């Protein structure tokens, strides 16, 4: 059986690179230690091994169906929800007060990584926890009491109901309406599309966290409110939420994406979460977590693909070494020994383990920003979190697609068949650079908002951290050249940023952000290069101080080797990106006289 | 209805850039003129519009099935084969003598482009024509008389039966055996996998062109012979070819990929094509054409995706211009007006029209090499064909995948659903960098064989042609900067090549070819940059000399605009590639002490 994730690597990142146990010095996380972290990881891996991974293909082959207004999904989903709910694993990131385990996000998000690597078609619990978190954070005590426990218990499914047919990336154009009633509730009318897990038969109720406009609300994003809209009201009556359609999708087929219609019979009740018109604010406070979640899904799928292609490459004999082509009497060699195959495997390892490291770095910022009692530290990590989030959503998903495609290529013609999981992983991962804000939207967020926030403070903090890693790497003779390279990357990135800022100052936002996606690509490469150098420093230090041997030595040497791979194969891409980003030729901004496309 | 290909662009390339009618000055093509070219293109487009494009999804949704040893495919396949056969469109590239239309390959390959853009799941005729071409070129007169006409008439399906379970990229390891019989035929025994159209119910017979070893043949590639192995023998009896399995695939689901077993009852008859042990030679003489065909499939799929995403981008309103974000009272704008979407569309156009141009350039080399009576000219174009073929197979398929993925991204969440064709195109194109030799194999062919062939003569010829385009571009003020850029690219490519050659001379082939895939990427970008400059020269000259207006002017300006896009966004990638390729760090060659992956 191929490995869907490497526990050794996870332990390395969690305990050796990010010292997650240090977080337990903060009072908020003080109930935890390595043992509680490991126990939770064990529990989730157990569910992954038994209920999820073995049914990876089966969920894809037996898609959800909408018949007579009812949605049926694979029965394993029910088993999964029960196991997760019973073990208290849906709300691991919630506070004790809200019925959770108060785990730091660096551990909590890793649990999502394991689950999604095992079977990303079972993304139900992530949606529930996101929805419940909105209720726990912003709703009245009464609503919290009513909903959170059932949701974290796996009995009630949560959803995020934002998108409408005419309002996808442009949430300001939402038109679903909410009319106030005498009893304090609202009547909801409108349509929502692409609602993941928006209806299914493996739970007792569906709780939509839905954006809508209260009658007479201001236009745009400042007039959007957040509502709880259940499928069944508390008295058990149906709440006039109709499953109008089900999308048939390229991937992630285990979970239904629904088209929902509210208020066909003018009887759809909704309950306001928090204050009117603050719905998008609430959403955005949860957004960092949701985006880290999608980044985790990207790297998780890439991790499963890496595991499967690595196993294949070790077992599949084909051809002979290039320097021994004519030795026809000798047996064929495993393809992992061909440089081009080794390159595709190293590329996958570099993307998977580099992305995971970046996501854990970002999650750690969440934790310190949340738990720290020092206002300066709190602000620093909060701003770094803001800056890193769009990158942590984008690099693992965009480059995750590249990794999976390389994994498929390793298998040649077999990779294209349904006999191996690669073709499904290739389909599944394609949604990740789209949902929770496309790569284009993330890139505008990075350059347009996060780089200009507070006079550039977030970037200053981040580059300060990178500089620390560079200084550490300079202590090791073998790492010095890479420290120099990273320093040069940082300078290049700053040069590019400086070249773009004048457009922002002139208020020409369109010109400023015209190539934001390329800026994102460059920023992502530099950030992951930093993560690789960070890992290499720990590996090198461990080799020197602890003198490991056998598989352990090979593990640490593999880390340094992959760091080198990243710097020699991936980092040079920034040369071309910088040239383009500093170049003044404008080719994509709409002009009066359009060229024919 | 979205456009699956642009006829205006096709005419531009065929008649304005490549002056295809000039080929009719060669005696071999002298029966043709623009009218016969256009008539054939019209006829094929008619079939594309009526029988193929409307059933694009249907073929995918109703996959071939193997039941009780019989394979059923979509009935439209039969209609398609009949239409193509009746109109004489399967053997358009064959000589009059062999029952074809003796069309130059530059036109013939374009027909494949149109067909595959309309519906790449109907790839049946390309396979038949490839198989029939082998018979026409190398088999005895008797075998020719028996098979070719029926095949070109669409009644008998042809296949290329090379791959075996243990021999994919490594054809030297083929084990299917052929035992000579008293009557001159052979008994075939073995297994073949991934045989496209290897069995189906919409034709009267299946004719396999099969590689096998005659008993006692030498090991390796020098002991492989080519056989005709029909499903039914001429007397109508079954020929002991069993459909053992059918592969379920990620894409191109309209055509079955078969696992075949020959000789289960020791009664599988085969007839030798040409001489014993020369099978792989024969195959390779047809390989250039087959590889151009796969390149065409790649660009065809990308063309359909570009058409679909362009239409969507013009029609879908979403958000407002970045400089007018707060104008909430103004309507949403079509997304084509957003720079990031425009960038994704221009990238697709640059890849599609640049790749098509490269493929036509390559096909033109075939034509001159074939038709010329001047030995020097013949050699020149033959060597250029040899060099360009792996690039023309790889760039359009690898970058075609990038183009289709960008097309899908343009549609956001909708691109991920089965309501639009992007998801299918995304699946379909994934096989193209795999079959007919993977990208890794093509890259080794380019650097390892073609660049070192005859002391580098092919590259000298090619660079000579590029220099001509540069000189022409220098005559136009607006194109001068791009002429300079291309000159620099050529120098960079030569520098990289020089840095690698010493390894070849030392006989360290593994080191020489270690990063051949990156060399291919660089070579492809430079070659397509040349094609874009070539197109821009024609466009600029036409604007100056013919003073077009309206849509015509916009068309030519669009060409120059896209050329600029290619040079500003794609060409800078070679900077990073060159750094890597000249770098001496070896990270992918197998060593005694392996790192842990």
Boltz contact constraints between the chains, C-beta under 6 A:
constraints:
  - contact:
      token1: [A, 168]
      token2: [B, 412]
      max_distance: 6.0
  - contact:
      token1: [A, 169]
      token2: [B, 318]
      max_distance: 6.0
  - contact:
      token1: [A, 170]
      token2: [B, 318]
      max_distance: 6.0
  - contact:
      token1: [A, 170]
      token2: [B, 319]
      max_distance: 6.0
  - contact:
      token1: [A, 194]
      token2: [B, 413]
      max_distance: 6.0
  - contact:
      token1: [A, 219]
      token2: [B, 328]
      max_distance: 6.0
  - contact:
      token1: [A, 220]
      token2: [B, 328]
      max_distance: 6.0
  - contact:
      token1: [A, 247]
      token2: [B, 417]
      max_distance: 6.0
  - contact:
      token1: [A, 248]
      token2: [B, 418]
      max_distance: 6.0
  - contact:
      token1: [A, 249]
      token2: [B, 416]
      max_distance: 6.0
  - contact:
      token1: [A, 249]
      token2: [B, 417]
      max_distance: 6.0
  - contact:
      token1: [A, 250]
      token2: [B, 416]
      max_distance: 6.0
  - contact:
      token1: [A, 250]
      token2: [B, 423]
      max_distance: 6.0
  - contact:
      token1: [A, 310]
      token2: [B, 597]
      max_distance: 6.0
  - contact:
      token1: [A, 318]
      token2: [B, 169]
      max_distance: 6.0
  - contact:
      token1: [A, 318]
      token2: [B, 170]
      max_distance: 6.0
  - contact:
      token1: [A, 319]
      token2: [B, 170]
      max_distance: 6.0
  - contact:
      token1: [A, 322]
      token2: [B, 509]
      max_distance: 6.0
  - contact:
      token1: [A, 322]
      token2: [B, 510]
      max_distance: 6.0
  - contact:
      token1: [A, 322]
      token2: [B, 513]
      max_distance: 6.0
  - contact:
      token1: [A, 323]
      token2: [B, 509]
      max_distance: 6.0
  - contact:
      token1: [A, 323]
      token2: [B, 510]
      max_distance: 6.0
  - contact:
      token1: [A, 328]
      token2: [B, 219]
      max_distance: 6.0
  - contact:
      token1: [A, 328]
      token2: [B, 220]
      max_distance: 6.0
  - contact:
      token1: [A, 337]
      token2: [B, 590]
      max_distance: 6.0
  - contact:
      token1: [A, 339]
      token2: [B, 514]
      max_distance: 6.0
  - contact:
      token1: [A, 339]
      token2: [B, 588]
      max_distance: 6.0
  - contact:
      token1: [A, 339]
      token2: [B, 589]
      max_distance: 6.0
  - contact:
      token1: [A, 340]
      token2: [B, 440]
      max_distance: 6.0
  - contact:
      token1: [A, 340]
      token2: [B, 517]
      max_distance: 6.0
  - contact:
      token1: [A, 342]
      token2: [B, 588]
      max_distance: 6.0
  - contact:
      token1: [A, 343]
      token2: [B, 588]
      max_distance: 6.0
  - contact:
      token1: [A, 345]
      token2: [B, 597]
      max_distance: 6.0
  - contact:
      token1: [A, 349]
      token2: [B, 597]
      max_distance: 6.0
  - contact:
      token1: [A, 412]
      token2: [B, 168]
      max_distance: 6.0
  - contact:
      token1: [A, 412]
      token2: [B, 434]
      max_distance: 6.0
  - contact:
      token1: [A, 413]
      token2: [B, 194]
      max_distance: 6.0
  - contact:
      token1: [A, 413]
      token2: [B, 434]
      max_distance: 6.0
  - contact:
      token1: [A, 416]
      token2: [B, 249]
      max_distance: 6.0
  - contact:
      token1: [A, 416]
      token2: [B, 250]
      max_distance: 6.0
  - contact:
      token1: [A, 416]
      token2: [B, 431]
      max_distance: 6.0
  - contact:
      token1: [A, 417]
      token2: [B, 247]
      max_distance: 6.0
  - contact:
      token1: [A, 417]
      token2: [B, 249]
      max_distance: 6.0
  - contact:
      token1: [A, 418]
      token2: [B, 248]
      max_distance: 6.0
  - contact:
      token1: [A, 423]
      token2: [B, 250]
      max_distance: 6.0
  - contact:
      token1: [A, 431]
      token2: [B, 416]
      max_distance: 6.0
  - contact:
      token1: [A, 434]
      token2: [B, 412]
      max_distance: 6.0
  - contact:
      token1: [A, 434]
      token2: [B, 413]
      max_distance: 6.0
  - contact:
      token1: [A, 440]
      token2: [B, 340]
      max_distance: 6.0
  - contact:
      token1: [A, 509]
      token2: [B, 322]
      max_distance: 6.0
  - contact:
      token1: [A, 509]
      token2: [B, 323]
      max_distance: 6.0
  - contact:
      token1: [A, 510]
      token2: [B, 322]
      max_distance: 6.0
  - contact:
      token1: [A, 510]
      token2: [B, 323]
      max_distance: 6.0
  - contact:
      token1: [A, 513]
      token2: [B, 322]
      max_distance: 6.0
  - contact:
      token1: [A, 514]
      token2: [B, 339]
      max_distance: 6.0
  - contact:
      token1: [A, 517]
      token2: [B, 340]
      max_distance: 6.0
  - contact:
      token1: [A, 554]
      token2: [B, 596]
      max_distance: 6.0
  - contact:
      token1: [A, 555]
      token2: [B, 596]
      max_distance: 6.0
  - contact:
      token1: [A, 557]
      token2: [B, 595]
      max_distance: 6.0
  - contact:
      token1: [A, 558]
      token2: [B, 595]
      max_distance: 6.0
  - contact:
      token1: [A, 558]
      token2: [B, 596]
      max_distance: 6.0
  - contact:
      token1: [A, 561]
      token2: [B, 595]
      max_distance: 6.0
  - contact:
      token1: [A, 564]
      token2: [B, 587]
      max_distance: 6.0
  - contact:
      token1: [A, 565]
      token2: [B, 587]
      max_distance: 6.0
  - contact:
      token1: [A, 568]
      token2: [B, 583]
      max_distance: 6.0
  - contact:
      token1: [A, 568]
      token2: [B, 585]
      max_distance: 6.0
  - contact:
      token1: [A, 569]
      token2: [B, 580]
      max_distance: 6.0
  - contact:
      token1: [A, 572]
      token2: [B, 576]
      max_distance: 6.0
  - contact:
      token1: [A, 572]
      token2: [B, 579]
      max_distance: 6.0
  - contact:
      token1: [A, 572]
      token2: [B, 580]
      max_distance: 6.0
  - contact:
      token1: [A, 573]
      token2: [B, 576]
      max_distance: 6.0
  - contact:
      token1: [A, 575]
      token2: [B, 575]
      max_distance: 6.0
  - contact:
      token1: [A, 575]
      token2: [B, 576]
      max_distance: 6.0
  - contact:
      token1: [A, 576]
      token2: [B, 572]
      max_distance: 6.0
  - contact:
      token1: [A, 576]
      token2: [B, 573]
      max_distance: 6.0
  - contact:
      token1: [A, 576]
      token2: [B, 575]
      max_distance: 6.0
  - contact:
      token1: [A, 576]
      token2: [B, 576]
      max_distance: 6.0
  - contact:
      token1: [A, 579]
      token2: [B, 572]
      max_distance: 6.0
  - contact:
      token1: [A, 580]
      token2: [B, 569]
      max_distance: 6.0
  - contact:
      token1: [A, 580]
      token2: [B, 572]
      max_distance: 6.0
  - contact:
      token1: [A, 583]
      token2: [B, 568]
      max_distance: 6.0
  - contact:
      token1: [A, 585]
      token2: [B, 568]
      max_distance: 6.0
  - contact:
      token1: [A, 587]
      token2: [B, 564]
      max_distance: 6.0
  - contact:
      token1: [A, 587]
      token2: [B, 565]
      max_distance: 6.0
  - contact:
      token1: [A, 588]
      token2: [B, 339]
      max_distance: 6.0
  - contact:
      token1: [A, 588]
      token2: [B, 342]
      max_distance: 6.0
  - contact:
      token1: [A, 588]
      token2: [B, 343]
      max_distance: 6.0
  - contact:
      token1: [A, 589]
      token2: [B, 339]
      max_distance: 6.0
  - contact:
      token1: [A, 590]
      token2: [B, 337]
      max_distance: 6.0
  - contact:
      token1: [A, 595]
      token2: [B, 557]
      max_distance: 6.0
  - contact:
      token1: [A, 595]
      token2: [B, 558]
      max_distance: 6.0
  - contact:
      token1: [A, 595]
      token2: [B, 561]
      max_distance: 6.0
  - contact:
      token1: [A, 596]
      token2: [B, 554]
      max_distance: 6.0
  - contact:
      token1: [A, 596]
      token2: [B, 555]
      max_distance: 6.0
  - contact:
      token1: [A, 596]
      token2: [B, 558]
      max_distance: 6.0
  - contact:
      token1: [A, 597]
      token2: [B, 310]
      max_distance: 6.0
  - contact:
      token1: [A, 597]
      token2: [B, 345]
      max_distance: 6.0
  - contact:
      token1: [A, 597]
      token2: [B, 349]
      max_distance: 6.0
